[in-house]
Amino acid sequence: MDRHMAEAIGRPDLIRLDDRLVCLRFETMKVVSALAAVRHLLDTGAVRPGDTLVDSSSGIYAYALALACHRHGMRCHIVGSTTVDHTLRTQLAVLGATLEQMEPCADLKLDQKRRVERIHEILAEHPEYHWMRQYHDDIHYLGYRGVADRVREAVGTDGLTVVGGVGSGASTGALARYLRASDPEVELVGVQPYGSVTFGAEHVSDPEIIIAGIGSSIPFGNVSHELYDVLHWVSFDAALSGSVDLLRRHAVFAGLSTGAAYLAARHERDRAPHRTVLFVAADTGHRYVDTVYARHHEARPLAELTPNEAPDRHALTLPWSRMHWNRARGAAAHPS
């Protein structure tokens, strides 16, 4: 029996969609990394019960950290993006977390820069606060060890391909590291939005909204580029089609990043008939009811969508591109 709601929320479901396609579905994925990170900090004496943990977030990590702080008797201070919605703001307030939300800004890079600057101001005023650094501290890998063990037991690693949004690098990176400890042949496919600097696609912009949480406008220290075999860049429109198809075909109600991962996973399954493909569904679709699911009539049949096979990053084109990364080190290391 769980001792706290965070533990239940963090436990993923494994759903077999067909013989070679598996969905690793979370209600809120980052709860896994936040819980383990806070527990590790307490166990090592880096923080003590009652201390204040602070970080920047576009939404999901704010909720995860607030839950972890509630679980372990910590205080939580979040510098939030403009994307933090009313529902999340209300939950954070009731959970006892403090939220400072940035003013509206159309420039994602400027939004992230302002949030980091505000973190530094807070730390100057309160040096006793602990900055979680979700984008740069690899303690956020720790929570995925148990998830990898569950995947290994339920699905196996022989001929396994893992597909998921890159984001901070912790989830897909950790799954690959832990699964490859017993089978180095596990493949990792990362999913990115156009405009993300993480793998050098900042020169291509998406006319629609950026898919939150799977890309970045600034470098993230937790991204281990050398773990990725293949990358997919997916536009908002293509991800919308994936999300709607996933709900319509398999009754999985998940976020926009999941739609992008599902689209990529189906393609990887079809091109490698000897492999099993597992894709990560990081959160539910509730945040996307108005922006994605209410537009379900705009979804294209997935049979009409095929990725552009890009030889390098200069060949990336909308709405969907695929490129071999071949475990190259660093965004600048791959030939372009």
C-alpha positions in Angstrom: 0.0 0.0 0.0 1.3 3.5 -0.9 2.1 5.9 2.0 1.5 9.0 -0.1 -0.4 10.0 -3.2 2.8 10.9 -5.0 3.9 7.3 -5.0 0.6 6.2 -6.7 0.8 9.0 -9.3 4.4 8.2 -10.1 3.7 4.5 -10.8 3.4 4.0 -14.6 1.1 1.6 -16.4 2.4 -0.7 -19.2 -0.2 -1.1 -21.9 0.4 -3.4 -24.9 -1.2 -1.7 -27.9 -0.3 -4.5 -30.3 2.2 -7.3 -30.5 5.2 -4.9 -30.9 4.0 -1.6 -29.6 3.9 -0.9 -25.8 2.8 2.3 -24.1 4.6 3.3 -20.8 1.9 5.6 -19.4 2.3 8.0 -16.5 -0.2 10.2 -14.9 2.6 12.7 -14.2 6.0 11.3 -15.1 8.3 13.8 -13.3 6.9 12.8 -10.0 9.2 9.7 -10.3 12.3 11.8 -10.7 11.3 14.5 -8.1 10.5 11.9 -5.4 13.8 10.1 -5.8 15.8 13.3 -6.1 14.4 14.7 -2.8 14.8 11.4 -1.0 18.4 11.3 -2.1 19.1 14.8 -0.9 17.6 14.0 2.4 19.5 10.7 2.7 22.8 12.3 1.9 22.2 15.3 4.2 22.2 17.8 1.4 18.9 19.1 2.8 16.9 18.6 5.9 13.2 18.3 6.6 11.6 21.8 6.5 14.1 23.2 4.1 12.9 25.1 1.0 13.5 23.6 -2.4 13.3 26.0 -5.4 13.3 25.5 -9.2 12.0 26.8 -12.5 9.2 24.9 -14.3 6.9 25.1 -17.3 4.3 23.2 -15.3 4.7 19.5 -14.8 7.9 19.6 -12.7 6.3 22.2 -10.5 3.5 19.8 -9.6 6.0 16.9 -9.2 8.2 18.9 -6.9 5.3 20.2 -4.9 4.1 16.6 -4.3 7.6 15.4 -3.4 7.9 18.3 -0.9 4.5 17.5 0.6 5.6 13.8 0.9 8.8 14.6 2.7 7.9 17.6 4.8 9.8 20.2 2.7 8.8 23.7 1.5 8.5 24.4 -2.2 9.1 27.6 -4.2 8.5 27.6 -8.0 9.4 30.2 -10.6 6.8 29.2 -13.2 6.4 29.7 -16.9 3.5 31.5 -18.5 2.2 28.0 -19.4 1.2 27.2 -15.8 -2.6 27.1 -16.0 -5.3 27.9 -13.5 -5.8 24.3 -12.4 -2.2 23.8 -11.6 -1.9 27.1 -9.9 -4.8 26.1 -7.6 -3.3 22.7 -6.8 0.1 24.2 -6.0 -1.5 26.8 -3.7 -3.4 24.1 -1.8 -0.4 21.9 -1.5 1.5 24.7 0.1 3.9 25.6 -2.7 4.8 29.2 -3.5 4.5 30.1 -7.2 6.0 33.1 -8.9 4.7 33.1 -12.4 6.4 35.1 -15.2 4.6 37.7 -17.2 3.3 36.5 -20.6 6.1 36.2 -23.1 5.9 34.9 -26.7 9.7 34.2 -26.7 10.3 30.8 -25.0 14.1 31.5 -24.8 13.4 34.8 -23.1 10.9 33.1 -20.7 13.4 30.5 -19.7 16.2 33.1 -19.3 14.0 35.3 -17.1 13.1 32.3 -14.9 16.7 31.4 -14.4 17.6 35.0 -13.6 14.8 35.1 -11.0 16.1 31.9 -9.4 19.5 33.5 -9.0 17.9 36.5 -7.3 16.0 34.3 -4.9 19.1 32.3 -4.0 21.0 35.6 -3.4 18.2 36.6 -1.0 17.9 33.1 0.5 21.2 31.3 0.3 19.7 28.5 2.5 17.3 27.5 -0.2 18.3 24.4 -2.3 18.1 24.8 -6.1 16.9 21.5 -7.6 18.3 22.2 -11.1 16.0 19.7 -12.8 17.7 20.4 -16.2 21.3 19.9 -15.0 21.5 17.7 -11.9 21.6 14.0 -12.7 20.0 13.0 -9.4 16.8 13.3 -11.5 17.9 10.0 -13.3 17.6 8.0 -10.1 13.8 7.5 -10.0 13.8 5.7 -13.3 15.8 2.8 -12.2 12.7 1.1 -10.8 10.8 1.9 -14.0 13.5 0.3 -16.1 13.4 -2.8 -13.9 9.7 -3.1 -14.5 10.1 -2.7 -18.2 12.8 -5.3 -18.2 10.6 -7.8 -16.3 7.4 -7.2 -18.2 8.6 -6.5 -21.8 12.2 -7.7 -21.8 15.1 -6.0 -23.5 15.8 -8.3 -26.5 15.2 -6.2 -29.6 13.7 -3.3 -27.6 13.5 0.2 -28.8 12.6 3.0 -26.4 10.9 6.2 -27.8 10.2 9.4 -25.9 10.4 13.1 -25.7 14.0 14.3 -24.8 13.1 17.3 -22.6 15.5 17.6 -19.7 17.1 14.4 -20.8 16.4 12.6 -17.5 13.6 10.1 -18.4 14.7 8.7 -21.8 18.4 9.0 -20.8 17.9 7.2 -17.6 15.8 4.4 -19.1 18.4 3.8 -21.7 21.3 3.7 -19.2 19.5 1.3 -16.8 18.2 -1.0 -19.6 21.6 -1.1 -21.3 23.2 -2.2 -18.1 21.9 -5.6 -19.0 21.5 -5.3 -22.7 23.7 -2.7 -24.6 21.7 -3.3 -27.8 18.6 -1.5 -26.5 17.9 1.4 -28.9 16.9 4.9 -27.9 14.9 7.2 -30.1 14.4 10.8 -29.0 11.6 13.1 -30.0 12.0 16.9 -30.3 10.0 19.9 -31.3 11.2 22.1 -34.1 13.1 25.1 -32.7 14.8 23.2 -29.9 18.6 23.8 -29.5 19.1 20.4 -27.8 20.1 18.6 -31.0 20.6 21.7 -33.2 17.2 22.4 -34.7 16.9 26.0 -33.6 16.9 27.2 -37.2 13.5 25.6 -38.0 10.4 27.1 -36.4 7.0 25.7 -36.0 4.2 28.1 -36.9 2.0 26.5 -34.3 2.6 26.3 -30.5 5.8 24.6 -29.3 5.2 21.2 -27.8 5.9 21.9 -24.1 8.4 19.8 -22.2 10.3 17.9 -24.9 12.6 20.6 -26.3 14.6 23.5 -25.0 15.7 27.0 -26.1 18.8 26.7 -23.8 21.3 23.8 -23.3 20.4 21.3 -20.6 23.2 19.5 -18.7 21.1 16.4 -18.1 20.9 15.6 -21.8 23.4 12.8 -22.7 23.5 13.1 -26.5 25.6 10.0 -26.8 22.7 7.8 -25.6 20.4 8.5 -28.6 20.4 6.3 -31.8 17.7 8.2 -33.8 15.9 11.5 -33.5 12.5 12.6 -34.7 11.4 16.2 -35.0 7.6 16.5 -34.9 5.5 19.6 -35.5 2.4 20.6 -33.5 0.1 19.5 -36.3 1.6 16.1 -36.6 1.7 15.6 -32.8 -2.0 16.6 -32.7 -2.8 13.9 -35.2 -0.8 11.3 -33.2 -2.6 12.3 -29.9 -6.1 12.1 -31.5 -5.3 8.7 -33.2 -3.9 7.3 -29.9 -7.2 8.2 -28.1 -9.4 7.1 -30.9 -7.6 3.8 -31.7 -6.4 2.8 -28.2 -8.4 4.9 -25.7 -5.2 6.4 -24.3 -5.8 10.0 -23.3 -2.4 11.6 -23.1 -0.5 14.9 -23.7 0.8 16.4 -26.9 4.3 15.1 -26.4 2.9 11.6 -26.2 1.2 12.1 -29.5 4.6 12.9 -31.0 6.2 9.9 -29.4 3.4 7.6 -30.5 3.8 8.8 -34.1 7.6 8.2 -34.0 7.1 4.8 -32.3 4.7 3.5 -34.9 7.2 4.4 -37.6 10.0 2.7 -35.8 7.9 -0.4 -35.3 7.0 -0.5 -39.0 10.5 -0.2 -40.2 12.0 -2.8 -37.9 9.6 -5.8 -37.8 12.0 -7.8 -35.5 11.9 -5.2 -32.7 9.4 -4.3 -29.9 8.9 -0.5 -29.5 8.0 1.1 -26.2 7.0 4.7 -26.1 6.7 7.1 -23.1 3.4 8.8 -22.3 4.5 11.4 -19.9 1.2 12.8 -18.7 -2.5 12.9 -19.3 -4.3 14.9 -21.9 -6.3 17.2 -19.6 -4.0 20.2 -20.2 -4.6 19.8 -24.0 -8.4 19.5 -24.2 -8.9 23.0 -25.7 -5.6 23.3 -27.7 -5.5 19.7 -29.1 -8.5 17.5 -28.5 -11.1 20.2 -29.3 -9.4 20.4 -32.7 -9.7 16.6 -33.4 -11.4 17.3 -36.7 -8.1 18.7 -37.9 -6.2 15.4 -37.3 -4.8 13.8 -40.4 -4.9 10.0 -40.8 -1.5 8.7 -39.7 -1.2 6.8 -43.0 -0.8 10.1 -44.7 2.2 11.1 -42.5 5.7 10.0 -43.4 8.9 11.5 -42.0 11.4 13.2 -44.1 14.6 11.2 -43.8 17.2 13.9 -43.1 20.9 13.2 -43.7 21.8 16.1 -41.5 20.2 18.9 -39.4 20.2 21.4 -42.4 17.7 19.1 -44.2 15.1 19.2 -41.4 11.7 20.1 -42.7 8.2 20.4 -41.3 6.0 18.6 -40.4 8.1 15.6 -39.4 11.8 14.7 -39.9 13.8 11.7 -38.8 17.6 11.5 -38.6 20.2 8.9 -37.4 22.2 10.3 -34.5 24.3 7.2 -34.0 25.1 8.0 -30.3 27.2 11.0 -31.2 28.5 13.1 -28.3 27.1 16.6 -28.0 24.9 18.7 -30.2 27.9 20.0 -32.0 29.5 16.6 -32.4 27.1 15.3 -35.1 28.1 16.2 -38.7 25.9 19.0 -40.0 
